[in-house]
Structures are given as C-alpha cells and as structure tokens.
C-alpha cells in the first residue's frame, strides 16, 4: 500500500474504510494515489494498520477510546472520534457532513451494513461511491448516467424507487422507456459512450472495477 499526505481543501473524495476486504489491494492503492483524507471505523482498524498507510480519522464507540489511544500513537496526529452508537458508518457520515466533505469513496459490506440507505439519505450533501466485492456502486440521483467504455463491459442496474422507467443506449438489447422492476445487467455493444436515462428516478449503477476507475 502507498502512503499519502492530507489534502486540506477537500477537493478529492475522502476514503471511508469499514470493510478492508471490499477491494483488492491494487484498487485501494489507486484510490490512495489521490491523497484522500482516510477515515477508518474501529472494526476495520486492525487490518488497515497492516497496510502501512497514514490514517487521518478513526471512528469508534465511546467504550473503545482508551485502548485505541495507545494503538494509534504511531499514527499521530490522528483524530479519534467516539460515538455512543455501534453504527459507525452512520457516525462517519455525521463527521463527513460536519466537515463539509462533499464526496467520499466507501469500502463497505453491502449486506452487513446500512451503507445503501446512508448514501441515499446523504445524497443531497455528499456524493458517495461504494466499493464492495471489487465492484463500484454509483447512485445516479437524477437517473442519468453516461460513460466511455469498451465493448463487453457489463453494468448492473438496480431500481431505487417504484415506477422507474429507463432507456439505454450503446448496449446489446437496448431498452426504450422500459419499467425497471428488478436488477438487470446490460453489456456494452460499443467502444465509446453508453447512456442510461430514467424518468427522473434515482438508479444504482454497478460496474466491475478496472484500472481506469477515474475515467
């Protein structure tokens, strides 16, 4: 893992780590290249410390603070934040909001946490991208998505709201004003721009991780 320095203007997305196994090391390194503020929940801390990176903020339960102070001495300076709740991802989003952090990349388990709900709850203030199982989950708030891709790239579409209708362009078996009732997969037919559009309803767009994650 590469180290980093703190970016204080908050132009780059923060990196919030709740599940260190959510991404392969090569992809974590790519996220760290942009020198994000690194926020780690306490139950991810032991693993992240083995990476040898600088941690900026640790979010923990109040009853964990005393033991963590000694554990984190080599990381000094580091902010150690204690909360009464055991839902540390929610606590981390409180911190992000208080710090006026407008974007965050999150490593989290989609099935063991409330991360999908948290992203939706904070969508008006914070743009979040979730990484799990080497996939990237993006909430398209207004139902518009456009990206340059290569032929064969696969995207998952997951509805957020009822009565979501979508149109696709650039995929095999494109759809026109089709109701999205359950998750589906689309495969890019073109090397070029693919587009998705809904009737102004939000949409989860899921794509496999690649080394061009910032395109």
N, C-alpha and C positions, 0 to 999 in steps of 0.2 A: 504494500500500500504506500502511496505517496503522502507526504506531509503537505501542509498548506499554511498560508497566513490568513489572518482575519480581514475580510473585506468589510469596511465600516459604512460604506454608502448604501449597502443593501440592494445593489443593482442586480446581483446574481441571486438565484434562488437559494434559500437555506437548505441544508440537508438534515432531515429528521430521521433518526435510525431507531426503530422499535423492533425490527426483525433483521438481524445482521445476515441471515441466510437468504433473504429475499432476492438478492442479486449476486451473481458471480463476481469474483474479485476484480476481473478486468473491467466490468461495467461500473463498479464502485469507484475504481481509480479514475474513470472518465468523468464521473460526477465531481470528484475531488479536484480535478485539474482546474476547475473554475473557482477555486479557493472560496468555497461557501462557508458560512457560519455553520458549524457542526453541532447539532443538538442530539443528545442520546438519552433515551429513557433508561432507568436504572436496571431493568431486567435485561437490557441489551449490552450493558456496560462491560461486563467481563470479556465478552467476545470482542467488542470493539477495541478494548485496550490492547488486545493481542495484535491488532493491526499496526500499531505504532504511529498512529496519526494524532494530531492535536485536536482535542475536544474543547469546544467553547462553552457549552451549556449542558448540564446534566439535570434531568427532571426526575424527581424521586418522591416517594412517600415521606411524610414527616418522620416516621419511625426509622427511616433508613439513613438519616442525615449524619449521625455521629460516626457510623462505621465508614460511610462514603468519604468523609472528610480526610481520613488517613489514606484511603485508597487513591484519592485524587491528588495527593500532594505533588507527585511528579508532573501532573498536568497544569500546575499553577502557571498563570492565572486561569481559573475556570469558575464559571457561575454555577453554584449548586442550589437548585430551587426545590423547596419542599412543599408538597400539597397533601391535603387530607385524603383526597380521592385516590383510589387504586387505578383509575382510568387515566393512565399517564399520557396517552395520546391526546385526550381532551385537554389535560393540563398544558401540554406542549402547545396546543393551538391557542390557548389563553395567552401564553407567553408570546407567541408569534404576533397575535393581534395587538398586544400591549406594546410591542416593539415596532409596530407598523411595518412588519415584514410582509411584502405583497406577493411573494412566491416561495414555494417550498417543494422540494423533492422528498418523498416519503418512502422509506423502506418499511413495509408493514405486512403482516399476515391478513389477507382479506377475510379470512374465515374465522379468525380468533379475536378480532378487534372490531371497533365501530368505525374504522377508517373511511369507508364509503360514505357513511352518514355524516361524519365530520367534514369531509370535503364538500359535501352538498351544503351543510349548514354555514360554512365559512366562505362559500364561493364568491359572494359579493365583495369580500375583502382580500381574500388570499387565493391566488391561482396555485392549485396543487396538482402534482403528478405523482401517482402511486406506482411503486415498483414492487412486484411480487412474482416469484417463480419465473424470473427472467422475462417478465412481461411488463409493459408500460400501460397504465390506465390513465386516460385523459378524460376529464369531464368537459364535453363541449356544451357550454352553458346555453347558448342560443341555437344549438343544433346545427352548427356549420363546422365542417372540417375539410381541410384541403392540405395535401402533402405531395411532394415529389417522391416517387417510389420507383422500384424496379419490378419488372414483370414477375408475378408469382408471390409477391409479398401478401401475407394474409392479415386481415383485420377482423376483430370481433366487434360486434355492435350489441350493446346491452341497453334496453329501454330504461328510462328513469321515471317517466310519467305515463299515465294512461293516455290512450288516443294519440299515440305518436305515429305520425306518417313520415316516411323518408323516401328520398330519391338519391340514387347513386350514379356516379359517372366514372368510367375508366376501369370498371371491374368486369369479370366474366359474369354473365347473367345479371346485368344491371336492373335496378328496380325503379319504378316510377310511381310516386305517391302511394307506396305500399305501407300498410299498417304493420308496425313492429310490435309483435305480441310477446316474443321471447328472444333470447340471444341468438344471433346468427353469425356466420362467418362469410366474409367476402374476400375474393382473391383478385389481386390487381392483374388486369389484362395488358396494361400499357407499361412502358418505361417512360414515365412522365407524371403529370399531375392527375391525382384521383380526387374526387369531390364527394362529400356527403352533405345532405341538406334535409332538415326536418321542418315540420310546421311550427317552428319556433319553440319546440320542446327540447329539453336537455337530453344528452345522449352520452353514454360511456363508450369511448372508442379504445379498443385494446389492440396493441401491436407487439410482436415479439421484439426483444431487444436486439439491436445491431450496433456496430461500432460507429454508426452515423447518428447517434441519438440526439445530436443537437441540430440536425437539419430540419 
